[in-house]
Amino acid sequence: MRIYLIILSGAMLLAGCGERPPTTDQLAGKAARAMFDHDYAEARRLIEQVVAAEPDVPAHRITFAHAALRLDQNEVAKIQYEAALKLVEKSSATDPGAVDDQVMLLVCLNRRDEARKVIEEAAARFPDSQEVQLLAEDTDRTLESWEEWQLPDESANPEPGEAPEPADAP
């Protein structure tokens, strides 16, 4: 009987029964590390798995978008930013902590005027939220802080075959 248990234990080890696949938290952590190391392809590969497992977590979609943006995969980034924005908009109506994410996503999507309006409305809706009031006190700085992750302005980069809008003559 003893030898049977030893053989069974050895077989289980060889079969890999003791190894577990990484959790989504572990994958998200590895993706964050890859972003920090500027390994955007690895970050995108990892975070894509996380988003597939947990599609309703805005932070995962934002990381996915940031990695795609750094890889010049602007359409992928736009899709992820928009999906994250839909998730965040639901909670920002009642959660002052979600307002900053909503503003960031609007800036990333080149919707600065809408972001400014969100800040103004949130400041009125959450007068006791220090976080929201800080956003409102220095709106321009808040908006500028997210420009690094902004999608390229499509009007500045017309599609092939499209002529750019003429500049007004002075």
C-alpha positions in Angstrom: 0.0 0.0 0.0 2.8 2.4 0.9 4.5 1.9 -2.5 1.2 2.6 -4.2 0.9 6.0 -2.5 4.5 6.8 -3.4 3.8 5.9 -7.1 0.5 7.8 -7.1 2.2 10.9 -5.6 5.0 10.8 -8.1 2.5 10.4 -11.0 0.5 13.4 -9.8 3.7 15.5 -9.7 4.7 14.4 -13.1 1.2 15.1 -14.5 1.4 18.7 -13.1 -1.6 18.3 -10.7 0.2 20.6 -8.3 0.4 23.6 -10.7 -2.4 26.0 -11.0 -2.8 28.5 -13.8 -2.1 32.1 -12.9 -5.1 34.1 -11.5 -6.4 37.1 -13.2 -4.9 39.2 -10.5 -1.5 37.7 -11.1 -1.9 38.2 -14.9 -3.0 41.8 -14.3 0.1 42.4 -12.1 2.4 40.9 -14.7 0.7 43.1 -17.4 1.3 46.2 -15.1 4.9 45.2 -14.7 5.3 44.8 -18.5 3.8 48.3 -19.0 6.3 49.7 -16.5 9.1 47.9 -18.4 7.8 49.3 -21.7 7.1 45.8 -23.0 3.8 46.8 -24.4 3.3 43.7 -26.6 3.7 41.4 -23.5 1.4 43.8 -21.5 -1.2 43.6 -24.2 -1.0 39.8 -24.5 -1.4 39.4 -20.7 -4.1 42.0 -20.2 -6.1 40.6 -23.1 -6.4 37.4 -21.2 -7.5 39.3 -18.1 -10.2 41.2 -20.0 -11.5 38.0 -21.5 -11.9 36.6 -18.0 -13.2 39.8 -16.3 -14.7 42.0 -19.1 -16.6 44.2 -16.6 -13.5 45.7 -14.8 -12.8 49.1 -16.2 -9.2 49.1 -15.0 -8.3 46.1 -17.1 -9.8 47.6 -20.2 -7.9 50.9 -19.6 -4.6 48.9 -19.3 -5.5 47.1 -22.5 -6.1 50.4 -24.2 -2.9 51.9 -22.9 -0.9 49.0 -24.2 -2.6 49.0 -27.6 -2.0 52.8 -27.9 1.7 52.3 -27.3 1.7 49.7 -30.0 0.0 52.1 -32.4 -3.1 49.9 -32.4 -5.3 52.9 -32.1 -8.6 51.3 -33.1 -8.1 48.6 -30.5 -7.3 51.3 -27.9 -10.4 53.2 -28.9 -12.7 50.1 -28.5 -11.2 49.4 -25.1 -11.5 53.1 -23.9 -15.1 53.2 -25.1 -16.0 49.9 -23.3 -14.3 51.1 -20.1 -16.2 54.4 -20.4 -19.6 52.6 -20.6 -18.7 50.7 -17.4 -17.5 53.8 -15.6 -20.5 56.0 -16.6 -22.8 53.6 -14.8 -21.0 54.1 -11.5 -20.0 57.8 -11.7 -23.6 59.0 -11.3 -23.5 57.8 -7.7 -19.8 57.2 -6.9 -17.6 60.3 -6.8 -14.5 58.0 -7.0 -15.5 57.0 -10.6 -15.6 60.6 -11.9 -11.8 60.8 -12.3 -11.8 57.6 -14.5 -14.7 59.0 -16.5 -12.8 62.3 -17.1 -9.6 60.4 -18.0 -11.4 58.2 -20.5 -13.2 61.2 -22.1 -9.8 62.9 -22.5 -8.3 59.7 -24.0 -11.1 59.7 -26.5 -10.5 63.3 -27.5 -13.8 64.5 -25.8 -12.3 67.3 -23.6 -15.4 69.5 -23.7 -17.5 66.6 -22.4 -14.9 65.9 -19.8 -15.0 69.5 -18.6 -18.8 69.3 -18.4 -18.6 66.0 -16.3 -16.3 67.7 -13.9 -18.6 70.7 -13.5 -21.7 68.5 -13.0 -19.9 66.2 -10.6 -18.7 69.2 -8.5 -22.3 70.3 -8.1 -23.5 66.7 -7.5 -20.8 65.8 -4.9 -20.0 69.0 -3.0 -18.6 67.0 -0.1 -16.2 64.9 -2.2 -12.7 66.2 -1.8 -11.6 64.2 -4.8 -14.2 65.7 -7.1 -13.7 69.2 -5.7 -9.9 68.9 -6.4 -10.7 68.0 -10.0 -12.9 71.0 -10.3 -10.4 73.4 -8.8 -7.9 72.8 -11.5 -9.8 71.4 -14.4 -7.2 72.4 -17.0 -4.4 70.6 -15.2 -6.7 67.6 -14.7 -7.4 67.4 -18.4 -3.8 67.9 -19.4 -2.6 65.1 -17.0 -4.3 62.5 -19.2 -3.1 63.7 -22.6 -0.3 61.3 -22.7 -2.8 58.5 -23.1 -5.0 60.3 -25.6 -5.8 58.8 -29.0 -4.3 60.6 -31.9 -6.6 63.3 -33.2 -8.2 61.8 -36.3 -8.7 65.3 -37.8 -5.0 65.8 -37.7 -4.4 62.5 -39.4 -6.8 62.1 -42.3 -7.4 58.7 -43.9 -5.4 58.0 -47.0 -7.0 59.8 -49.9 -8.7 62.4 -47.7 -7.6 66.0 -47.9 -7.1 67.8 -44.6 -9.4 70.7 -43.9 -7.9 73.9 -45.2 -6.5 76.4 -42.6 -8.2 79.7 -42.4 -6.1 82.4 -43.9 -5.0 85.2 -41.6 
